[in-house]
């Protein structure tokens, strides 16, 4: 599950791990797949927020 104290790099690394796990798994239970998908979705949302926040900060610097 995504942790609030993750950094962007940590979140991306975990997403990559999840993708690798899904690619290498021959068969996953629906519960396992859903748990991994939920974690990946939370991590992606975290990364998107980090990027949006960074973009807003850069826009503020440029416009000042």
C-alpha positions in Angstrom: 0.0 0.0 0.0 1.2 3.5 -0.7 2.7 5.2 2.3 2.4 9.0 2.8 6.2 9.3 3.4 7.1 7.7 0.0 9.3 9.8 -2.2 8.5 10.0 -5.9 11.5 7.7 -6.7 10.4 5.1 -4.1 6.9 5.1 -5.6 8.2 4.6 -9.1 10.5 1.8 -8.0 7.5 0.1 -6.3 5.3 0.5 -9.4 8.1 -1.1 -11.5 8.3 -4.0 -9.0 4.5 -4.5 -9.2 4.6 -4.6 -13.0 7.5 -7.1 -12.9 5.6 -9.3 -10.5 2.5 -9.2 -12.7 4.5 -10.0 -15.8 6.3 -12.9 -14.2 3.4 -14.4 -12.5 1.9 -17.4 -14.2 -1.4 -17.1 -12.4 -2.6 -14.8 -9.7 -5.7 -15.0 -7.6 -8.3 -12.3 -8.2 -7.7 -11.0 -4.7 -3.9 -10.8 -5.3 -4.4 -9.0 -8.6 -6.8 -6.6 -7.1 -4.5 -5.8 -4.2 -1.6 -5.1 -6.6 -3.7 -3.0 -8.9 -5.0 -1.0 -5.9 -1.5 -0.4 -4.7 -0.3 0.6 -8.1 -3.2 3.0 -8.6 -2.5 4.7 -5.2 1.2 5.0 -6.1 0.4 6.4 -9.5 -2.0 9.0 -7.9 0.8 9.9 -5.5 3.3 10.4 -8.4 0.8 12.5 -10.4 0.3 14.7 -7.3 4.0 15.1 -6.9 4.5 16.1 -10.6 1.5 18.5 -10.4 2.9 20.1 -7.3 6.3 20.4 -8.9 4.8 21.9 -12.0 2.9 24.5 -10.0 6.0 25.5 -8.1 7.9 25.9 -11.3 5.1 28.0 -12.8 5.2 30.2 -9.7 9.0 30.7 -10.0 8.7 31.5 -13.7 5.8 34.0 -13.2 7.4 35.8 -10.3 
